[in-house]
């Protein structure tokens, strides 16, 4: 591929990921307001949101296998077009004033299935388009546009819903998905390479390919330990994002206090993503796990501020620092995994990673209130903060980066040592 083609493909990748992230971020707000307007029922809202999450979790392993069999741009094209059609159908129904919860639940399930197939293909698309030397920089840029989209998406969907109705917000989401599909689907990558002993796409069954993918995970204990640590972080984030608003509204200045905390975290996340490619990192895996471990700070700061009557600024600063760490984590993790996992198995390995992440946070959101009722908010948050730090720092201790370098033939077992 020529230099000009590489640049064009990279630009399409960034633009497409920006649009896809924006459309994805618009969906929850549109769905929430649409269901509440139609029914006013929290149970109905929970049903609709669960209908997206269940197929997403069940089908992620299937999506990982397909991502390793098929060119990634084709998988992403179909996934985004499917979400475009689902949002378009939702827009038609809402604009027609039908507002049937079962219909919205089915369309949410279709969107969840599309995410399950599309998500594992994205890392393969990045690897196929971006040379290794530039991958950290591009991952950081993708992190920036994703973070900004996560802020703009709900604001845009909420504004449109309040101004003209949720049907128009769903219609705009469908249009953005269509643009994303055309942009990412227009990227051209090489055919997936296969060694002489590999049977993918030559009669190997789904179960066998799935087992082979998990075998790649088992060969790399550092990967499995890190992913489990990240799962603990996602679970604790679910606790914080459930209990944090309640504590802020009741004890830390009301809704304005929570908005200060949230916006400080957004600024920290973007700052961390921007800083990541400028850091000189000799042990990227250590930085990744330390970035997750600093989520201890807001988990402890929240009950301390509530218990001692401190300013909301204390929690905001702690959350800012934690989100800087997570902002640094994201592009470094994407880069390390892309360099250490064979491209032929990257989709399946990343689907395992995403499965843990997608599953852990909803569980945290669901059990936060019952657990706080049994243990008290302060004890739960402090214990959770300690657990997230320990789980991720244990991964650092067990990481091969903490041991003397192995022979060059051990590639795939030890994360690379490189300057970012």
N, C-alpha and C positions, 0 to 999 in steps of 0.2 A: 504494500500500500504506500503511495507517494506521501510526501510530507504534507502537501495541500489537502489530500484526502484525510489524513490523520487529524489535521486541524479542524476540518469541516465536521468530521465525525465527533470530535471532542466537543465542539460547539453545540452540535445537535444533542449530544448526551446531556450537557449541562442544561440546555433549554428544556429538553424533554423532562428531565428529572424535576426541574423547577415547577413545570406545569402539573406534572403528576402529583407532586407533593402538595401543591396548592389545592388541587381538586380533592385530594384525599382529606386534607384538613378541613375542607368545607362540609363534608358529609355529616359528621356527628352533630354539629350545630343545627344544620338544616333538619335532620331527622328528629332531633330532640324537640325543636320548636314545633315541627309539623305534628308530631304525635301528641304533644301536650295541648296544642290548639284543638286538635280533633277530639281528644278524649279526656284530657286533664288527669290522666291516670299514670302513676308511677309504675304500676305493674305492666301496663301496655308498653311503656317506654323500655322497661327492662327486657320484655319479650323481643321487641324489635332489635335492640342492640345485641342481645344474646344470639339472635338469628344470624347476625354477621359473624360473631366470634366463633360459634360452634363449627361451621364448615371451614373456616379459616384454619382452626387448629387441626381438624381431622384430615384436611387435604394438603397441608404443608409438605408432608413426606412425599406425596405424589408429585407435587410441584417441583420438589427437589430432583426427583428422578427425571422428569421431563426437561428440566433446565439443563441437565447433563446430556440429554439425547438430542435436543433440538437447538438450532441457532437461537441465542438469547433474544435477539431483536424480534424474532417471530413470536416467541412466547410473550414478550412484553406487549407487542402489538395487539395480540388477541386478548390479553388480560385487560388492557386499557380500553379497547373497543367494547368489551363486555361490560365494563363499569360505565362506559358512556351510554350504552343501551339501557342499563338498569336505571341510571339517573334520568335518562330521557323519559323512560316509562313512568318513573316516579313523578317527574315534572308534569306529564300529561294528566296523570291521575289527580294530582294536587290542584292543578289549574282548573280541572273539571269539577272540583269540589267533592270528589268521591271520598277521599280520606279513609279508606278501609285499612284497618290495622293488619289483617292477614296479608293483604297485597304488599304493604310496606315491609312486612316481615320477610316475605318471599324475595322481594327485590334486595333487601339487605343480605339475605343468604347468598344470592347470586354475586353480590359485590364481595362478600367474604371469600367465596370460592375463587373469584378472579384474583384477589390479593394473594391467596395461597399459591396460585400458579405463577403469578408475576414476580413476587418478591424474591424467590431464590434465583431468578434469572438475571436480576439487576447486577449483582456482583460479577457474574460471568460477562455481562455486557461491558462493565468497566474494564475488566482484565483484557477483553478482546480489543478494546478501542485505545486504551491508554498504556504506553510503554511503562515498564517498571520504574524507571527513574523519575517519571512525572506523576506516579500514581498517588503519592501522598498529597501533593498539591491539588490534584483534581478531586480527590476524596474530601479534602478540606473545603473546596469550593462547593461541592455537592452538599456538604454539611451546612454551609452558610445558607444556601438557597432553601434547603429543607427546613432549617430553623426559622428563617424569615417567613416561609410559607406557613409554618405551624402557627405563627402569630397572625398573619394576614388572613388566612383561610377562615377561621371562626369569626373574625371581625367582619369580613366581607359577607359571609353567609348570614350572620346576624343582622347586619344593616339591611341587606336585601329583603330578608324575611320580614323585618319590622316595617320596611317601607312599602313593599309591594306583595309580600307573601312568600311562603316557602317554595311554592311551585316555580317561581322565577329563579330562586337560588339553586334549586335542583337542575333547572334548565341550563343555567350558566355552568354549573359543575359538569354537566354532560358535554358542553361545548369545549371546556378546558381539557377534559379527558380525550375528546376527539383530536384536539391539537397535539396532545402528548403522544397519542398512539401514532399519528402520522409522523411526528418528529422522531421518536425513538425507533419506530418501525422502518424508517428510511435509512437507518444506519446499516452498513454492510460489513459483516464480519466473516472471517474464514470458517470453513467447515471444521467442526470439532475433530481434532486429531484423535486417533485410536491406535494403540500399540497392537502388536501381533497377538498378544495373549489376552486382549480385552474383548469382551463379548457384548458390550453395550450396543443396542440397536441391531444385534445379530441373533436374536432368539433368546437372549437372557431375559428371564421373567422379572416382573416388578419386584417381587420379594427378594430375589437374589441381588438385584442392583441396589436395593435399599440396604441389605446386609453389607454389601461391599462398601457402600457409603459410610455406614456406621463403623466399618472396619478402619476406614481412614481416620475417623475420630479416635478410635481406640489406640491407634499407632501414636497418637500425639496426646499424652496425658495432660500436657500444659493446656491444650485447647479445651478439653473437657472440664478441667478444674476452673479455668477462666470463665467458661460459659455458665457453669453452676454459680460462680461468684456473681456474675452479671444477673443471673436469675434472682438471686437474693436481693440485689439492688433494685430490680424491677418490682419485686414484691414489697419492699420497704417504701419505694416511691408511691405505690398504691396506698399504703398506710398514710404517708405524709400528705398526699393530695386529697385524702378523705378527711383526716382529722385536722389538717392545717387550716382549711377555710372555717371550720367550726370554731376552733380556738381563736383565730384572728377576728372573726365577727363578734364573738362574745367577749374577748378579753384584750384584743390588740388593736383597737381603733376601728372596728367594724369592717365593712366591705372594702373601704379604702385601704385599710391595713393589709388585707389579703392581696389586693391589686399591687401594692408596693412590693410585696414579697414575690409575686409572680413575675412582674416586670423586671425586677432585679435578676431573677433567674434567667429570663430570656436574654438580657444583656450579657450575663455571664456566659451563657451557652455560645452565643455568637462570638464573644471575645475569645473563648477557648478554641473554637474551631479556626478562627483567624490566626491564632498564635501557633497552633500545632505544627504547620509546615515550616515555621521559622525557628523551631527549637532544634538544638543539636542533641539528638537522642542516641545514646549508645545502647541502651537497653529498652527498646520500645515497649516490651511486654510489662516491664516493671512500671513504666509510666502509665500504661493502660490501667493496670490494676490499682495503682495509687489514685488514679483519677476517679475510679468507682468508690474506693474506700473513703474519700473525703465527704461522701454523702452522710457520713457520721455527723458532720457539723450541724446541718439544719435539724436533723433528728433530735439532737441534744439541745440545740438553741431554742427550739419551740417550747418545750416544757419548762426550761429555765426562765425564759422571758415571761411566760404565763405565771409561773410560781413566784417569781421575785418582782413582778410588776415592771419589768424592763420595757424599753421602747421596742416597737416593731422593727426598728432599724437593725437591732441585734440579729433577728431572724433573717432579715433581708440580706445583710452582709454575709451571713453563714450560707444562705441559699445561693448567693452570687458566687461565692468561692466554690461551692459544690458543683454548680453548673459549669464553671470554668473547667473544672476537672473532667466533667463529662464531655464538654466540648473538645478538649484535647484527646480524650479517649476515643471518640468516634472515628476520626480519620486514621489515627494510628492503628486501631484494631482492624479496620477495613484493609489497610495496607499490609499489615503483618499476615493476616489470614490469606489474602490474595497471593502473597509471595510464598507462603509455606504449604498451602494446599494445592495439589495438582489440579489443573484446570478441568480435567475430565471428571473430577469428583466435587468440584467447588459448589455446584448447585445443591447437591445432597447434604454436604457438610454444613452449608449455610442455612439450609432449611431446618436442620437440627438446632442450630444457634437461634434462629428466629422463633422456633417453636417454644423454646424455653422462655424467651423474652416475651412473646405474645401471651403466653399462658400465665406467667407469674404476676403481671401487673393487675389484670382483672381479679385474680384471686385476692390480692392485697386490697383492692378497692372493696371487694365484697365482704371481707372478714374484718375490716378495720373497726367498724363500730361495735360489733359483738365482742371482739377481743378487748377493746378499750373499756367496754362495760364490765368485763370480768377482772381486768388487771389495773385499770386506771390509765388515763392517757399518758401521764408522765412516765410510769414504769414501762409501758409498751414502747414508747418512742425511744427512750434511752436504751432499752434492751435491743430494739431493732437497729438502732444506730451502731451499737457495738457489734452486732451480728454481721451487718453489711461490711464493716471494716475488717473484721476477722476473716470472713469468707473470701474476701478479695485479696487480703494480704497473705493468707495461706497460699493462694495461687502464686504469689511472688516467691515465697519461700521454696515451693515445690518446683518453680520454673527452672528449666535448664540454664536460663540466663544467670542464675545464681551460682552455677557450677562452672568449672573451667571449660573452655570451648572444646567441642568434640572434633573429630576428624571431618574433613569436607564431605566425605561420603555419607554423613549422617543428616544431610539436608532433609527437611521434612520433620525431623525430630526436635530440632532446636530453632526457635525463632531467630531471625536474622539480627545481626548487630550492625546497624548502619546509622549514618548521620542523616537526620531528616532535613 
